[in-house]
Amino acid sequence: FPSHDMDVPAIIVLPDTDSVEYGGQTRRVRCTFKVRVYLEPIADLSRRFKMLHAYRTWLRNLYNGAVQLGGVVDMASVVNTDMSNDELGGDSYLTVEATVECVKQEAVAITA
């Protein structure tokens, strides 16, 4: 993670979970990860609110449609967002975090 005196805005991508589901002749792989944006704390409540919501909207719309992530992803979407205050390296930041879910469905052939 970045150390003290991080330049903001800064974006950090954190791995989260994955799962594999089998059904019929298909395999569905779901991977989630978190995208966290660190922002400079702002005392003015009105400016803080506008900035947080602007970044939240940007994160929500970031993954609309197909996305290339080392292969074809059938669907990538933001399934959750959160806004909060966070501390990193002893400094306080405003944060906007999105949970992104990527789903890939593949045809599989079962052999015995």
C-alpha positions in Angstrom: 0.0 0.0 0.0 1.1 3.6 -0.5 3.0 5.1 2.3 2.6 8.5 4.1 1.9 11.5 2.0 0.0 9.7 -0.8 -1.0 11.7 -3.9 -4.7 11.8 -4.2 -7.0 11.0 -5.9 -5.5 7.5 -5.8 -7.1 4.2 -6.9 -6.3 0.9 -5.3 -7.7 -2.4 -6.6 -8.1 -5.2 -4.0 -8.9 -8.9 -4.7 -12.0 -10.2 -3.0 -13.7 -13.5 -3.8 -14.3 -16.0 -6.6 -16.6 -18.9 -7.2 -17.3 -21.6 -9.8 -20.7 -23.0 -10.6 -21.4 -26.0 -12.9 -24.8 -26.7 -14.5 -25.7 -28.8 -17.5 -23.0 -28.1 -20.1 -21.8 -24.8 -18.7 -19.3 -23.5 -16.2 -19.9 -20.0 -14.7 -17.0 -18.3 -13.0 -17.7 -15.3 -10.8 -14.9 -13.0 -9.5 -15.3 -10.0 -7.4 -12.8 -7.3 -6.5 -12.9 -3.9 -4.8 -11.9 -0.6 -6.4 -11.2 2.0 -3.7 -10.6 5.7 -4.5 -8.8 7.7 -1.9 -9.6 11.4 -1.8 -8.4 14.4 0.1 -10.6 15.2 3.1 -12.7 18.3 2.7 -14.2 20.2 5.6 -16.9 21.9 3.5 -19.8 19.4 3.7 -21.5 20.6 0.5 -18.3 20.2 -1.6 -17.5 16.9 0.1 -21.0 15.5 -0.7 -20.8 16.6 -4.4 -17.3 15.1 -4.8 -18.1 11.8 -3.2 -21.2 11.4 -5.3 -19.4 12.3 -8.5 -16.8 9.6 -7.8 -19.5 7.1 -6.8 -21.3 7.7 -10.1 -18.1 7.4 -12.0 -17.3 4.0 -10.4 -20.9 2.7 -10.9 -20.7 3.5 -14.7 -17.1 2.4 -15.1 -17.9 -1.3 -15.9 -20.9 -1.0 -18.1 -20.7 -3.5 -20.9 -18.0 -6.0 -21.8 -14.6 -5.6 -20.3 -11.2 -7.1 -21.2 -9.4 -8.4 -18.0 -6.9 -10.9 -19.4 -9.6 -12.6 -21.4 -13.2 -12.0 -22.4 -15.6 -11.3 -19.6 -19.3 -11.9 -20.4 -20.5 -9.3 -17.9 -18.8 -6.9 -15.5 -20.9 -4.7 -13.2 -20.7 -2.7 -10.0 -22.8 -4.6 -7.4 -22.2 -2.3 -4.4 -20.7 1.1 -3.5 -19.7 2.6 -0.2 -18.5 6.0 0.9 -16.6 6.6 4.1 -13.6 8.0 5.9 -10.6 5.9 6.1 -7.1 6.0 7.4 -4.0 4.9 5.5 -0.4 5.4 6.6 -1.6 7.6 9.5 -3.4 10.0 7.3 -7.2 10.5 6.9 -8.9 10.2 3.6 -12.4 10.2 2.1 -13.0 7.0 0.3 -15.4 5.7 -2.3 -15.4 2.0 -2.9 -17.1 -0.2 -5.4 -17.4 -3.9 -5.5 -17.1 -5.2 -9.1 -18.4 -8.6 -10.1 -17.1 -10.2 -13.3 -19.0 -13.2 -14.7 -17.7 -15.5 -17.4 -19.8 -18.4 -18.7 -18.2 -21.2 -20.7 -19.4 -24.3 -22.4 -17.9 -27.5 -21.0 -17.8 -31.0 -22.3 -18.0 -33.7 -19.5 -16.0 -36.8 -20.3 -15.7 -39.9 -18.2 
